């Protein structure tokens, strides 16, 4: 990946914008509205517009922005966004596996460090960890070349039919929710049985071999991604 010298005003704030656009745009790289970006970053809409105009007008534009049509990353913006995501997820993995950080603490720590590590440090962390492909939350780690596989899992909140599933990943943005999920055995690799439900019903699951059902809120169910368990 590229060196770590700041270009095009690539500050910590800019990196956060690029990551948010990458996440909200999804695999299809659809245009992201200013409203969605403002909600994600908890920033005033006027500030969003100013930043997007700045990023689009840079010598090497990081975004493609049209007022009222939203924004998407340019090739340079996507490269930088994936670079920062790689930093973040490698740091999370290092904190969790080597420094024994609690799972609910690694995200915020990585948020602080992800913008500033050198290429050499990135390579040393990856080598120390055995070049991992996923982080502690089950998310793919982009490669040095900026490639990241598509996640084939679905949100538990979107599943209506019951069945046995394996937890593929858990959202890491809310530390309190993450801690609560972990305390109930909801972590990457765990099996769960989901009871059939209607579109208006809640989410009742059994974790592992537990006979005790656990009721999840819609928000929690939206934070969990699952794949069918192999028979």
N, C-alpha and C positions, 0 to 999 in steps of 0.2 A: 504493500500500500504506500501511499505518498508520505513524504516527510511531515513533521509536526509543526513546521513553521506556519504561523497564522497568515492566511491570504484572504482577500475579499472580506476583511473584517470578521474573519472566522473566530469570533469570541465564544465564550461559553454560552452566551445567550443565543447566538446564531446556531451553534450546534444543537441546542434544545429545540429550536424551530425546525431544523432539518430532520431531527429524529421524530418529532411529532407529525410532520408531513408524511414521512415514510410509513409510520404506523397507521395513520388515518387513511392514507391512500390505499393501503393493502397491497396484495399481490398484483392486482390489476392496475395499480398506479393511477387510480382515478383522481380527478381534481378534488381538492379539499377546500371547503368553504371557510371563509374568515371566521364565521360564527363557531364552527366546529373547532377550529384552531384556538380561538379565544377561550373556549370552554376547557380544552385540553391543557392549555398552558396557564389558565387563570390570569389572563392578561386582557386589558381593555381593548375593544375592537379597533379603536383609533391607533393604538400602538401596534396592533397586528398589521394594519394597512401600511403604516410607515415602514415597518421592518421588511415586509414583502416587497415594497417598491424599491427599497435599498438593495435587497438581495438580487432582484431582477435587473437592476441597473448597473451592477458591478461589472468590472472589466471581464471577468469570467463568471457569468451569471450562475447562481446556485439554484434558482427557481425559475419557472415559467409562470408568470402571474398576469392575469387579466381581471380587472375590477368587475365584479358581479358574476364572473365565471370560475373564480377560485384559483387555486395554485397547485402545481405539482413540481417535483424536483427535476432539475436539469441533470444531465449525466454527471456533471461535476458535483452537484448537490447530493445526488444519490450515493456517489462514491464516498463522500465525506460522511454522510449519515451512517452508512454501513460500517465505516471505519470506527466511528464513535460507539456504535452498538457493539462491535467486536470488543473494543476496550472494556465497555461496561460489563459484558457478560463474562469475559475472561477474569476481570477483577472480582466479580461476584463469586465465580467458581474458586478463585484463589482464597478469598476470604472465608468461604464456607469449608473447603476441603483441607486447606493448609493451616489457617489461623483459627478455625473452629468458631467462627462467628455464628450466632443464631440465624436461622433462615430469614427471619423477619427484619434483620438489621442490614443484610448485605446490599440491598437495593440503594438505600440512601447513601451508604458509604461509597458505593460505586458511582453514584451520581456526582459526588464531589470530585472523584479522582479521574473519571473517564476522559476528560478533556486535555489532560496534561502529561500523560505518560509518553515516553519516547518509543520509537520503533524498536530499539534494542530491548527496552524493558518489556514491551509487548511480546517480543519473541522469546524472552527468557521465561516469562510467565507461562506461555503456551507450552514451551518445552518441559518445564517443571511439572506441568499438569498432564503431560502425555498427549498434547494437542487434542483437547476435548472437543466434541461436536455439539454438546448441549450444556447449558448452565444448570444450576441447582433447581431452577423453576421449570425446567423442561423445554426451554426455548433454544432454538438453533443458534450457534455462534457463527457469524459470517467468517469466511475464510480470509486469509491474507489478501487474496485476489479480489475480494469483494463479492463473493458468491454466497448465497444463503438458500438452502432448500426450502420448498414450500411445506408448511405444516398441514398434514392431512387430517388432523383432528377437528372436532366440532365442539362448540360450546355446549355444556350440559344443559344450559337454559333453552337450547333449541331442540332438544330431544324430547319427543312425546312418547314414543314406544319404550316399554321397559326392556330390561336386559342386563347383561353383565358387561362391564366396561373396564378399561384401564385408564387411569389418569395420566394424560400425556403432558400437560403443563398446567401451571397455576399462575394467574396474573400476580405481578410483584409490586404494583404501585401503592397498595394500601397495606401498610405494615400491620395494623391492628387486625384486619381481616385475614391476612396471611397467617398470623400467629394463631388466630382462632381456628382456621382450617387445619393447621398443623397439629394443634392440640386434639383435634378429632380424627386424626389419622389420614387426613386428606392431603396427600403428597404425591409427587411424581412416582409412577410405577405401582401405586396401590390399586387394588381391584375394588370396584364398587358395584352394587346391584341397585339398579334404578327401577322403581315401581312405575307401571304405566300411569299416565296422567292425561287429563284433558288440558286444553290450552289455558284454562283459567285456574287450574289447580297448582299447588305448590310442588316442591321437589323433595321426595322422600327417598333416602338412600341408605343402604347398609354397607359399611366399609369392611373389606376383608371378609372374615367369617363371622363377624359380629351379628348377633340376632337382634340387636337394638337398632331401631330405625333412627336416622338423623334427618331432621327437617331443615332444608336450606332455604334461605331467602332467594328471591330472583337475582339480587345483586351478587350473592355468593355463587349461585349457579352460573352466572355470566362470567365469573372469574376462573372457572374450571373448564379445561378442554379435555375431551375424552376420545378414545378409540375403542371399537368393539374388542372384547377379550377373545383371544384365540381359543378355539375349542380343542 
